Amino acid sequence: MTRTERTLCVLASGVALAIVCARESGASERIATSTDAACREPSSAVRVEGTGLRATLTAGCEQSTTFLGIVRRIAGTDGIVYGKVGKCGFGVRSCLPHTVAFIVDRRMLRILVANDNADVEAISSLAHELTHAWEVLRNPRIRTHSQMLLLYEQIGYHRGLVVETSEAIAAGRQVRAELLSRHMTTLALR
């Protein structure tokens, strides 16, 4: 499917926010985004607002097996994660606000990110926040703001007014390492 066809497909389906990351079948085991899958699956688990953030999500899925794994784990839950550019407060660049909403029988979480550049910083930051979403969504009993706060008191630790988890920090660092390694390999081949 060409880039124009994918764009038309997304526009025609009315799913401007949806995108799914999936591994392409075949012997090469190449990681690929499947914008065409977003056309077939408008109920995708990770949805983003805006072309810049969509490019960030796409680049993460294409360039990092860890990032793709996080997206796949989220897809295996009853959750939907919406990402958009926004301000978090507390001096952090991106965050998962501690709110749970519902769309029919699916839990919905929001992620706010400071920028939508498809660069190493933005991709690793998105991976970090998607890991926080996974921490919530992997437990089907987390259905309220209070339960979410209690979860983070159990699995997280405080950094000032922010609660952080080792799992999210490790995921962000791993994605960053994969992206930098890929970039260095590309430079070495030139």
GROMACS elastic network, one bead per residue, 0.5 to 0.9 nm:
[ bonds ]
;  ai    aj funct       b0    kb
    1     4     6  0.81966   500
    1     5     6  0.60598   500
    1     6     6  0.64326   500
    1    36     6  0.72498   500
    2     5     6  0.51144   500
    2     6     6  0.61909   500
    2     7     6  0.86079   500
    3     6     6  0.51096   500
    3     7     6  0.61734   500
    3     8     6  0.85988   500
    4     7     6  0.50737   500
    4     8     6  0.61067   500
    4     9     6  0.84309   500
    5     8     6  0.50406   500
    5     9     6  0.59283   500
    5    10     6  0.86052   500
    5    36     6  0.87765   500
    6    10     6  0.62048   500
    6    11     6  0.85472   500
    6    35     6  0.63889   500
    6    36     6  0.60054   500
    6    39     6  0.79489   500
    7    10     6  0.52579   500
    7    11     6  0.61753   500
    7    12     6  0.84279   500
    7    35     6  0.85765   500
    8    11     6  0.50147   500
    8    12     6  0.57445   500
    8    13     6  0.83299   500
    9    12     6  0.50322   500
    9    13     6  0.59820   500
    9    14     6  0.85029   500
    9    15     6  0.88735   500
    9    35     6  0.88765   500
    9    36     6  0.75230   500
    9    38     6  0.87412   500
    9    39     6  0.59973   500
   10    13     6  0.52644   500
   10    14     6  0.62630   500
   10    15     6  0.56512   500
   10    16     6  0.59876   500
   10    17     6  0.87889   500
   10    18     6  0.82230   500
   10    35     6  0.80585   500
   10    36     6  0.81967   500
   10    38     6  0.73181   500
   10    39     6  0.58894   500
   11    14     6  0.52118   500
   11    15     6  0.66074   500
   11    16     6  0.63137   500
   12    15     6  0.78768   500
   12    39     6  0.87589   500
   13    16     6  0.80814   500
   13    39     6  0.65223   500
   13    40     6  0.89287   500
   13    42     6  0.79509   500
   14    17     6  0.86700   500
   14    42     6  0.87811   500
   15    18     6  0.55145   500
   15    19     6  0.85401   500
   15    38     6  0.79799   500
   15    39     6  0.77383   500
   15    42     6  0.62957   500
   16    19     6  0.84744   500
   16    47     6  0.89245   500
   16    48     6  0.84644   500
   16    49     6  0.75508   500
   16    50     6  0.80621   500
   17    46     6  0.89685   500
   17    47     6  0.53265   500
   17    48     6  0.50448   500
   17    49     6  0.51357   500
   17    50     6  0.72245   500
   17    51     6  0.89538   500
   17    54     6  0.80867   500
   17    82     6  0.83136   500
   17    83     6  0.89740   500
   18    35     6  0.88279   500
   18    38     6  0.61305   500
   18    39     6  0.85114   500
   18    41     6  0.84746   500
   18    42     6  0.62333   500
   18    43     6  0.75005   500
   18    44     6  0.62310   500
   18    45     6  0.82420   500
   18    46     6  0.69451   500
   18    48     6  0.62864   500
   18    49     6  0.81790   500
   18    54     6  0.86145   500
   18    82     6  0.88859   500
   19    33     6  0.85868   500
   19    34     6  0.77824   500
   19    35     6  0.61491   500
   19    36     6  0.88296   500
   19    37     6  0.77398   500
   19    38     6  0.50064   500
   19    39     6  0.84226   500
   19    41     6  0.85428   500
   19    42     6  0.79486   500
   19    44     6  0.64018   500
   19    45     6  0.81898   500
   19    46     6  0.64854   500
   19    47     6  0.55952   500
   19    48     6  0.71886   500
   19    54     6  0.73801   500
   19    57     6  0.81954   500
   19    58     6  0.81306   500
   20    33     6  0.71110   500
   20    34     6  0.62793   500
   20    35     6  0.66311   500
   20    36     6  0.87281   500
   20    37     6  0.64244   500
   20    38     6  0.54815   500
   20    41     6  0.78726   500
   20    42     6  0.87957   500
   20    44     6  0.56770   500
   20    45     6  0.71646   500
   20    46     6  0.65071   500
   20    47     6  0.76728   500
   20    57     6  0.89343   500
   20    58     6  0.85106   500
   20    61     6  0.89593   500
   20    71     6  0.81179   500
   20    72     6  0.89001   500
   20    75     6  0.87707   500
   21    31     6  0.89972   500
   21    32     6  0.72423   500
   21    34     6  0.57589   500
   21    35     6  0.77260   500
   21    37     6  0.81129   500
   21    38     6  0.85394   500
   21    44     6  0.89587   500
   21    46     6  0.84678   500
   21    57     6  0.81888   500
   21    58     6  0.71707   500
   21    60     6  0.89904   500
   21    61     6  0.57868   500
   21    62     6  0.81816   500
   21    68     6  0.65565   500
   21    71     6  0.68103   500
   21    72     6  0.74483   500
   22    31     6  0.75105   500
   22    32     6  0.64070   500
   22    33     6  0.57704   500
   22    34     6  0.59270   500
   22    37     6  0.80668   500
   22    61     6  0.75992   500
   22    62     6  0.89800   500
   22    68     6  0.72710   500
   22    71     6  0.85878   500
   22    72     6  0.75148   500
   23    29     6  0.74640   500
   23    30     6  0.70917   500
   23    31     6  0.51837   500
   23    32     6  0.55857   500
   23    33     6  0.71686   500
   23    34     6  0.79531   500
   23    61     6  0.86233   500
   23    62     6  0.87634   500
   23    68     6  0.81087   500
   24    28     6  0.88673   500
   24    29     6  0.69348   500
   24    30     6  0.64848   500
   24    31     6  0.62927   500
   24    32     6  0.57550   500
   24    33     6  0.78268   500
   24    34     6  0.77569   500
   25    28     6  0.80760   500
   25    29     6  0.66620   500
   25    30     6  0.80301   500
   26    29     6  0.59160   500
   26    30     6  0.78397   500
   27    30     6  0.81820   500
   28    31     6  0.88743   500
   30    62     6  0.82767   500
   31    61     6  0.69928   500
   31    62     6  0.51718   500
   31    63     6  0.70421   500
   31    64     6  0.79118   500
   31    65     6  0.72918   500
   31    68     6  0.81854   500
   32    58     6  0.82889   500
   32    59     6  0.89861   500
   32    61     6  0.65835   500
   32    63     6  0.81783   500
   33    36     6  0.84899   500
   33    37     6  0.84740   500
   33    57     6  0.89209   500
   33    58     6  0.58581   500
   33    59     6  0.80529   500
   33    60     6  0.89899   500
   33    61     6  0.59986   500
   33    62     6  0.58176   500
   34    38     6  0.67738   500
   34    39     6  0.89886   500
   34    58     6  0.85778   500
   35    38     6  0.50565   500
   35    39     6  0.68320   500
   35    58     6  0.85023   500
   36    39     6  0.51119   500
   36    40     6  0.66877   500
   36    41     6  0.86999   500
   37    41     6  0.57973   500
   37    42     6  0.83784   500
   37    44     6  0.88526   500
   38    42     6  0.56326   500
   38    43     6  0.81422   500
   38    44     6  0.68444   500
   39    42     6  0.61894   500
   40    43     6  0.89507   500
   41    44     6  0.58042   500
   43    46     6  0.88471   500
   43    47     6  0.89030   500
   43    80     6  0.82999   500
   44    47     6  0.67951   500
   44    75     6  0.71880   500
   44    80     6  0.73195   500
   45    71     6  0.77822   500
   45    72     6  0.85689   500
   45    74     6  0.64433   500
   45    76     6  0.83594   500
   45    77     6  0.82535   500
   45    78     6  0.84306   500
   45    79     6  0.63835   500
   45    81     6  0.60535   500
   45    82     6  0.83725   500
   46    57     6  0.89118   500
   46    71     6  0.69642   500
   46    74     6  0.75990   500
   46    75     6  0.74800   500
   46    79     6  0.87210   500
   46    80     6  0.58753   500
   46    82     6  0.61090   500
   46    83     6  0.76441   500
   46   130     6  0.88041   500
   47    54     6  0.82433   500
   47    80     6  0.74192   500
   47    81     6  0.60946   500
   47    83     6  0.61868   500
   47    84     6  0.88367   500
   48    51     6  0.84160   500
   48    53     6  0.62519   500
   48    54     6  0.58454   500
   48    57     6  0.79049   500
   48    81     6  0.81903   500
   48    82     6  0.55088   500
   48    84     6  0.58637   500
   49    52     6  0.82967   500
   49    53     6  0.64777   500
   49    54     6  0.69177   500
   49    82     6  0.76274   500
   49    83     6  0.62517   500
   49    84     6  0.51309   500
   49    85     6  0.76945   500
   50    53     6  0.56177   500
   50    54     6  0.61450   500
   50    55     6  0.86845   500
   50    84     6  0.73926   500
   50    85     6  0.83664   500
   50   116     6  0.83085   500
   51    55     6  0.60540   500
   51    56     6  0.86065   500
   51   116     6  0.83026   500
   52    55     6  0.50913   500
   52    56     6  0.63525   500
   52    57     6  0.88130   500
   52   115     6  0.83953   500
   52   117     6  0.59988   500
   52   118     6  0.69015   500
   53    57     6  0.62111   500
   53    58     6  0.84693   500
   53    83     6  0.77402   500
   53    84     6  0.70287   500
   53    85     6  0.75419   500
   53   113     6  0.87594   500
   53   115     6  0.78751   500
   53   117     6  0.70133   500
   53   118     6  0.72391   500
   53   122     6  0.88106   500
   54    57     6  0.51273   500
   54    58     6  0.60622   500
   54    59     6  0.85249   500
   54   116     6  0.81351   500
   54   118     6  0.86028   500
   55    59     6  0.59552   500
   55    60     6  0.84500   500
   55   116     6  0.79050   500
   55   117     6  0.77662   500
   55   118     6  0.58014   500
   56    59     6  0.51886   500
   56    60     6  0.61586   500
   56    61     6  0.86987   500
   56   116     6  0.64776   500
   56   117     6  0.64132   500
   56   119     6  0.71817   500
   56   122     6  0.68757   500
   56   123     6  0.57685   500
   56   126     6  0.81131   500
   57    60     6  0.51189   500
   57    61     6  0.62826   500
   57    62     6  0.86437   500
   57    67     6  0.88648   500
   57   118     6  0.78041   500
   57   123     6  0.70064   500
   57   126     6  0.77549   500
   57   127     6  0.88996   500
   58    61     6  0.52023   500
   58    62     6  0.61333   500
   58    63     6  0.85291   500
   58   118     6  0.85064   500
   59    62     6  0.50421   500
   59    63     6  0.58379   500
   59    64     6  0.81058   500
   59   118     6  0.65762   500
   59   119     6  0.84023   500
   59   123     6  0.74315   500
   60    63     6  0.53611   500
   60    64     6  0.56109   500
   60    65     6  0.83769   500
   60    66     6  0.87691   500
   60    67     6  0.57743   500
   60    68     6  0.70035   500
   60   118     6  0.82506   500
   60   120     6  0.88132   500
   60   123     6  0.56781   500
   60   124     6  0.79454   500
   60   126     6  0.85050   500
   60   127     6  0.78648   500
   60   175     6  0.81155   500
   60   179     6  0.83896   500
   61    64     6  0.58403   500
   61    65     6  0.70679   500
   61    66     6  0.84796   500
   61    67     6  0.58552   500
   61    69     6  0.85437   500
   61    71     6  0.80397   500
   62    65     6  0.78674   500
   62    67     6  0.87199   500
   62    68     6  0.76747   500
   63    67     6  0.81373   500
   63    68     6  0.85109   500
   63   175     6  0.87753   500
   63   178     6  0.75347   500
   63   179     6  0.63664   500
   63   182     6  0.74539   500
   64    67     6  0.51965   500
   64    68     6  0.62886   500
   64    69     6  0.85887   500
   64   174     6  0.88313   500
   64   175     6  0.60429   500
   64   176     6  0.86297   500
   64   178     6  0.59107   500
   64   179     6  0.64735   500
   64   182     6  0.87408   500
   65    68     6  0.50410   500
   65    69     6  0.60374   500
   65    70     6  0.86981   500
   65   175     6  0.79947   500
   65   178     6  0.80463   500
   66    69     6  0.50180   500
   66    70     6  0.63658   500
   66    71     6  0.88195   500
   66   127     6  0.83734   500
   66   171     6  0.72347   500
   66   174     6  0.70719   500
   66   175     6  0.60246   500
   66   178     6  0.81510   500
   67    70     6  0.52288   500
   67    71     6  0.64645   500
   67    72     6  0.87452   500
   67   123     6  0.84735   500
   67   124     6  0.82383   500
   67   126     6  0.87850   500
   67   127     6  0.58025   500
   67   130     6  0.86333   500
   67   171     6  0.79274   500
   67   172     6  0.86501   500
   67   174     6  0.87954   500
   67   175     6  0.62758   500
   68    71     6  0.51467   500
   68    72     6  0.61797   500
   68    73     6  0.86651   500
   69    72     6  0.50272   500
   69    73     6  0.61313   500
   69    74     6  0.86301   500
   70    73     6  0.51545   500
   70    74     6  0.63049   500
   70    75     6  0.86533   500
   70   127     6  0.73903   500
   70   130     6  0.68559   500
   70   131     6  0.64376   500
   70   134     6  0.72488   500
   70   171     6  0.86653   500
   71    74     6  0.51695   500
   71    75     6  0.62296   500
   71    76     6  0.88551   500
   71   127     6  0.86706   500
   71   130     6  0.74202   500
   71   131     6  0.87108   500
   71   134     6  0.85354   500
   72    76     6  0.64388   500
   73    76     6  0.51610   500
   73    77     6  0.70428   500
   73   134     6  0.70583   500
   73   138     6  0.81889   500
   74    77     6  0.54779   500
   74    78     6  0.81825   500
   74    79     6  0.68538   500
   74    80     6  0.77374   500
   74    81     6  0.81351   500
   74   130     6  0.81558   500
   74   131     6  0.87202   500
   74   133     6  0.76690   500
   74   134     6  0.56678   500
   74   137     6  0.69950   500
   74   138     6  0.76887   500
   75    78     6  0.77195   500
   75    79     6  0.73339   500
   75    80     6  0.78584   500
   76    79     6  0.82665   500
   76   138     6  0.86087   500
   77    80     6  0.83134   500
   77   106     6  0.87750   500
   77   134     6  0.85500   500
   77   137     6  0.62289   500
   77   138     6  0.64455   500
   77   139     6  0.87955   500
   77   140     6  0.80462   500
   78   105     6  0.76730   500
   78   106     6  0.51237   500
   78   107     6  0.62188   500
   78   108     6  0.87122   500
   78   137     6  0.71773   500
   78   138     6  0.86717   500
   78   140     6  0.76297   500
   79   102     6  0.88270   500
   79   105     6  0.89636   500
   79   106     6  0.52886   500
   79   108     6  0.55822   500
   79   109     6  0.74576   500
   79   133     6  0.88306   500
   79   134     6  0.89172   500
   79   137     6  0.60793   500
   79   138     6  0.88970   500
   80   103     6  0.86018   500
   80   106     6  0.68709   500
   80   107     6  0.62283   500
   80   109     6  0.63750   500
   80   110     6  0.85410   500
   80   137     6  0.88474   500
   81   107     6  0.85054   500
   81   108     6  0.57669   500
   81   110     6  0.56585   500
   81   111     6  0.71032   500
   81   130     6  0.79288   500
   81   133     6  0.71803   500
   82   108     6  0.74017   500
   82   109     6  0.62855   500
   82   111     6  0.60797   500
   82   112     6  0.85859   500
   83   109     6  0.86516   500
   83   110     6  0.58126   500
   83   112     6  0.59039   500
   83   113     6  0.73958   500
   83   126     6  0.86379   500
   84   110     6  0.78479   500
   84   111     6  0.64261   500
   84   112     6  0.52719   500
   84   113     6  0.62813   500
   84   114     6  0.87266   500
   84   116     6  0.83829   500
   85    94     6  0.86399   500
   85   111     6  0.83446   500
   85   112     6  0.54429   500
   85   114     6  0.56491   500
   85   115     6  0.60738   500
   85   116     6  0.66471   500
   86    93     6  0.88938   500
   86    94     6  0.80084   500
   86   111     6  0.86749   500
   86   112     6  0.51052   500
   86   113     6  0.56781   500
   86   114     6  0.57666   500
   86   115     6  0.80015   500
   87    92     6  0.84349   500
   87    93     6  0.73134   500
   87    94     6  0.74423   500
   87    95     6  0.85736   500
   87   112     6  0.66876   500
   87   113     6  0.71046   500
   87   114     6  0.62446   500
   88    91     6  0.75451   500
   88    92     6  0.63116   500
   88    93     6  0.66880   500
   88    94     6  0.61728   500
   88    95     6  0.60315   500
   88    96     6  0.85004   500
   88    97     6  0.79847   500
   88   112     6  0.66486   500
   88   113     6  0.77775   500
   88   114     6  0.79734   500
   89    92     6  0.61984   500
   89    93     6  0.80707   500
   89    94     6  0.88986   500
   89    95     6  0.88640   500
   90    93     6  0.89432   500
   90   160     6  0.85059   500
   90   161     6  0.67358   500
   90   162     6  0.70872   500
   92    95     6  0.71245   500
   92   114     6  0.85339   500
   92   162     6  0.84105   500
   93   112     6  0.82989   500
   93   113     6  0.61604   500
   93   114     6  0.50173   500
   93   115     6  0.81631   500
   93   125     6  0.81816   500
   94   111     6  0.73329   500
   94   112     6  0.53569   500
   94   114     6  0.56853   500
   94   115     6  0.86475   500
   94   125     6  0.68427   500
   94   126     6  0.76584   500
   94   128     6  0.88378   500
   94   129     6  0.71299   500
   95   110     6  0.85902   500
   95   111     6  0.57966   500
   95   112     6  0.53677   500
   95   113     6  0.66108   500
   95   114     6  0.89926   500
   95   125     6  0.89892   500
   95   126     6  0.89581   500
   95   128     6  0.88747   500
   95   129     6  0.61295   500
   95   132     6  0.86831   500
   96    99     6  0.82767   500
   96   109     6  0.75020   500
   96   110     6  0.60735   500
   96   112     6  0.64706   500
   96   113     6  0.89852   500
   96   129     6  0.61703   500
   96   130     6  0.82797   500
   96   132     6  0.68908   500
   96   133     6  0.70702   500
   97   100     6  0.86913   500
   97   109     6  0.78077   500
   97   110     6  0.65076   500
   97   111     6  0.67818   500
   97   112     6  0.77719   500
   98   109     6  0.82143   500
   98   110     6  0.86348   500
   98   144     6  0.88092   500
   98   145     6  0.58717   500
   98   146     6  0.85522   500
   98   148     6  0.63770   500
   98   149     6  0.68703   500
   99   108     6  0.85218   500
   99   109     6  0.66945   500
   99   110     6  0.77828   500
   99   144     6  0.70298   500
   99   145     6  0.50656   500
   99   146     6  0.87890   500
   99   148     6  0.75969   500
  100   107     6  0.64076   500
  100   108     6  0.58046   500
  100   109     6  0.55834   500
  100   110     6  0.82537   500
  100   142     6  0.84536   500
  100   143     6  0.63016   500
  100   144     6  0.57190   500
  100   145     6  0.60817   500
  100   148     6  0.80568   500
  101   106     6  0.84094   500
  101   107     6  0.57956   500
  101   109     6  0.66683   500
  101   143     6  0.81532   500
  101   144     6  0.80977   500
  102   105     6  0.65158   500
  102   106     6  0.55663   500
  102   108     6  0.54944   500
  102   109     6  0.87456   500
  102   143     6  0.88126   500
  103   106     6  0.52207   500
  103   107     6  0.64559   500
  103   108     6  0.67364   500
  104   107     6  0.83174   500
  107   137     6  0.78362   500
  107   140     6  0.89607   500
  107   143     6  0.72761   500
  109   133     6  0.68913   500
  109   136     6  0.89310   500
  109   137     6  0.87578   500
  110   133     6  0.83255   500
  111   126     6  0.82692   500
  111   129     6  0.66661   500
  111   130     6  0.76607   500
  111   133     6  0.81323   500
  112   126     6  0.88478   500
  112   129     6  0.84478   500
  113   116     6  0.73104   500
  113   122     6  0.78849   500
  113   125     6  0.77254   500
  113   126     6  0.71417   500
  113   129     6  0.85914   500
  114   122     6  0.81606   500
  115   118     6  0.87778   500
  115   122     6  0.66279   500
  116   119     6  0.84618   500
  116   122     6  0.66328   500
  116   123     6  0.88619   500
  117   120     6  0.87160   500
  117   121     6  0.84173   500
  117   122     6  0.61495   500
  117   123     6  0.82950   500
  118   121     6  0.81760   500
  118   122     6  0.61215   500
  118   123     6  0.63644   500
  119   122     6  0.54258   500
  119   123     6  0.60935   500
  119   124     6  0.85279   500
  120   123     6  0.52659   500
  120   124     6  0.60046   500
  120   125     6  0.83555   500
  120   175     6  0.84711   500
  120   176     6  0.62041   500
  120   179     6  0.64581   500
  120   180     6  0.74656   500
  121   124     6  0.54061   500
  121   125     6  0.60142   500
  121   126     6  0.85700   500
  121   176     6  0.74569   500
  122   125     6  0.50630   500
  122   126     6  0.60726   500
  122   127     6  0.85883   500
  123   126     6  0.51128   500
  123   127     6  0.61997   500
  123   128     6  0.86606   500
  123   172     6  0.83791   500
  123   175     6  0.77253   500
  123   176     6  0.77468   500
  123   179     6  0.87316   500
  124   128     6  0.61943   500
  124   129     6  0.87601   500
  124   171     6  0.78966   500
  124   173     6  0.69755   500
  124   174     6  0.81579   500
  124   175     6  0.55210   500
  124   176     6  0.53550   500
  124   179     6  0.85283   500
  125   128     6  0.50244   500
  125   129     6  0.63793   500
  125   130     6  0.86104   500
  125   172     6  0.61263   500
  125   176     6  0.88011   500
  126   129     6  0.51408   500
  126   130     6  0.59978   500
  126   131     6  0.84775   500
  126   172     6  0.78747   500
  127   130     6  0.50393   500
  127   131     6  0.61098   500
  127   132     6  0.87419   500
  127   168     6  0.78151   500
  127   171     6  0.65401   500
  127   172     6  0.55272   500
  127   175     6  0.70526   500
  128   131     6  0.51897   500
  128   132     6  0.66171   500
  128   133     6  0.89680   500
  128   167     6  0.84396   500
  128   169     6  0.62321   500
  128   170     6  0.80214   500
  128   171     6  0.58392   500
  128   173     6  0.83048   500
  128   175     6  0.87301   500
  129   133     6  0.64057   500
  129   134     6  0.86723   500
  129   168     6  0.69831   500
  129   172     6  0.83750   500
  130   134     6  0.61770   500
  130   135     6  0.86218   500
  130   168     6  0.81208   500
  131   135     6  0.61668   500
  131   136     6  0.87781   500
  131   167     6  0.72758   500
  131   168     6  0.52145   500
  131   169     6  0.87483   500
  131   171     6  0.69550   500
  131   172     6  0.83939   500
  132   136     6  0.66149   500
  132   137     6  0.87634   500
  132   164     6  0.87925   500
  132   165     6  0.78812   500
  132   167     6  0.81749   500
  132   168     6  0.60138   500
  133   136     6  0.52954   500
  133   137     6  0.60825   500
  133   138     6  0.85099   500
  134   138     6  0.57287   500
  134   139     6  0.86304   500
  135   138     6  0.57678   500
  135   139     6  0.72966   500
  135   151     6  0.87008   500
  135   152     6  0.89539   500
  135   167     6  0.85563   500
  135   168     6  0.86018   500
  136   139     6  0.58336   500
  136   140     6  0.79638   500
  136   142     6  0.64345   500
  136   143     6  0.89039   500
  136   148     6  0.68960   500
  136   151     6  0.77005   500
  136   152     6  0.88306   500
  137   140     6  0.62048   500
  137   141     6  0.87362   500
  137   142     6  0.72858   500
  138   141     6  0.89249   500
  138   142     6  0.87191   500
  139   142     6  0.58488   500
  140   143     6  0.72756   500
  141   144     6  0.88232   500
  141   147     6  0.81141   500
  142   145     6  0.82978   500
  142   146     6  0.86897   500
  142   147     6  0.54380   500
  142   148     6  0.59914   500
  142   151     6  0.79282   500
  143   146     6  0.84933   500
  143   147     6  0.65865   500
  143   148     6  0.74303   500
  144   147     6  0.52211   500
  144   148     6  0.62382   500
  144   149     6  0.87127   500
  145   148     6  0.50958   500
  145   149     6  0.62608   500
  145   150     6  0.86867   500
  146   149     6  0.51134   500
  146   150     6  0.61761   500
  146   151     6  0.85916   500
  147   150     6  0.50335   500
  147   151     6  0.61157   500
  147   152     6  0.87449   500
  148   151     6  0.50641   500
  148   152     6  0.64196   500
  148   153     6  0.87152   500
  149   152     6  0.52561   500
  149   153     6  0.62561   500
  149   154     6  0.87433   500
  150   153     6  0.50180   500
  150   154     6  0.63109   500
  150   155     6  0.88010   500
  151   154     6  0.51378   500
  151   155     6  0.62031   500
  151   156     6  0.79306   500
  152   155     6  0.51323   500
  152   157     6  0.76911   500
  152   163     6  0.68089   500
  152   164     6  0.78398   500
  152   165     6  0.78344   500
  153   156     6  0.55671   500
  153   157     6  0.69497   500
  153   158     6  0.85194   500
  153   163     6  0.77407   500
  154   157     6  0.82431   500
  155   164     6  0.85904   500
  155   165     6  0.65243   500
  155   166     6  0.84885   500
  156   163     6  0.59116   500
  156   164     6  0.52205   500
  156   166     6  0.72936   500
  157   162     6  0.83516   500
  157   163     6  0.54209   500
  157   164     6  0.54392   500
  157   165     6  0.63616   500
  157   166     6  0.85024   500
  158   161     6  0.66619   500
  158   162     6  0.57232   500
  158   164     6  0.61752   500
  158   165     6  0.88164   500
  159   162     6  0.51623   500
  159   163     6  0.60005   500
  159   164     6  0.67667   500
  160   163     6  0.78202   500
  164   167     6  0.88370   500
  164   168     6  0.75535   500
  164   169     6  0.77757   500
  165   168     6  0.55111   500
  165   169     6  0.64419   500
  165   170     6  0.86962   500
  166   169     6  0.51379   500
  166   170     6  0.60114   500
  166   171     6  0.85405   500
  167   170     6  0.51630   500
  167   171     6  0.61464   500
  167   172     6  0.86973   500
  168   171     6  0.50684   500
  168   172     6  0.62033   500
  168   173     6  0.85993   500
  169   172     6  0.52616   500
  169   173     6  0.62322   500
  169   174     6  0.86131   500
  170   173     6  0.51113   500
  170   174     6  0.60216   500
  170   175     6  0.85864   500
  171   174     6  0.50748   500
  171   175     6  0.61355   500
  171   176     6  0.84899   500
  172   175     6  0.52734   500
  172   176     6  0.61390   500
  172   177     6  0.86574   500
  173   176     6  0.50197   500
  173   177     6  0.61475   500
  173   178     6  0.86613   500
  174   177     6  0.50697   500
  174   178     6  0.62177   500
  174   179     6  0.86345   500
  175   178     6  0.50759   500
  175   179     6  0.61368   500
  175   180     6  0.85602   500
  176   179     6  0.51674   500
  176   180     6  0.60999   500
  176   181     6  0.84515   500
  177   180     6  0.51742   500
  177   181     6  0.59260   500
  177   182     6  0.84391   500
  178   181     6  0.51002   500
  178   182     6  0.60620   500
  178   183     6  0.85248   500
  179   182     6  0.51099   500
  179   183     6  0.61096   500
  179   184     6  0.86186   500
  180   184     6  0.60553   500
  180   185     6  0.84999   500
  181   184     6  0.51126   500
  181   185     6  0.61275   500
  181   186     6  0.85879   500
  182   185     6  0.50990   500
  182   186     6  0.61998   500
  182   187     6  0.87092   500
  183   186     6  0.50829   500
  183   187     6  0.62763   500
  183   188     6  0.86813   500
  184   187     6  0.50644   500
  184   188     6  0.61658   500
  184   189     6  0.87282   500
  185   188     6  0.50607   500
  185   189     6  0.63203   500
  185   190     6  0.89572   500
  186   189     6  0.52566   500
  186   190     6  0.66623   500
  187   190     6  0.54079   500
